[in-house]
Amino acid sequence: MERRGFNKKGMEGDYLIWLIIGAVILAIGLVSVMIMSGKGIGALDFIKDIFRFGS
């Protein structure tokens, strides 16, 4: 018997999109909290210093 109207791939795609959106929002929130508290500035400077090659 065949079930019509049930698309498993569509359900997985919708879930994956919401998972990615949630992860991006969480990352933006964490970065903004770090910058607001002052610890993010040092982390950003450290990351910039890592990518300086010739200086």
N, C-alpha and C positions, 0 to 999 in steps of 0.2 A: 504494500500500500504506500502510496506516495502522499507526502504532506505538502500542501501548497501554502505559500505565504510564510514559510519559515526559512529565513536565510541566515545561516550561522556565520558566514563571512561578514555580513553587514553588522551583526552584533559585535563581533570582535573588532571591527574597524571603528565603530562608534566608541567602544570602551577604550581603545588605544588612543583615540583623539582626546578624550577627556582625561586620560592618564597623563598625556604629554602636556596638556594645558595646565593641569594641576601642578606638575613638576616645575614648569616655567614660572608659575605664580609663586610657588614656594621659594624658588631660587631668587626671584626678584625681591621677595619679602626679606629673606635672610641677608642679602647684600645691602638692602636699604637699612636694616637694623644695625648691621656692622658699621656702615658709614655714619649713621646718626650717633652711635655710641663712641665713635672716634677710633675704634680698632680697625675699621675697614680702610682707613687712609694708609696705615702702615702696611696692611696686606697688599693694597694696590701698588704701593711703592716697591714692595718686595717683588711682586710679579713683573713690574716694569724693569727692575734691575736684573732680573733673570734673563730678559730678552735683549739686553744690551751686550753686544758681542765685542766691538772693537774698543770700547772706552775703558 
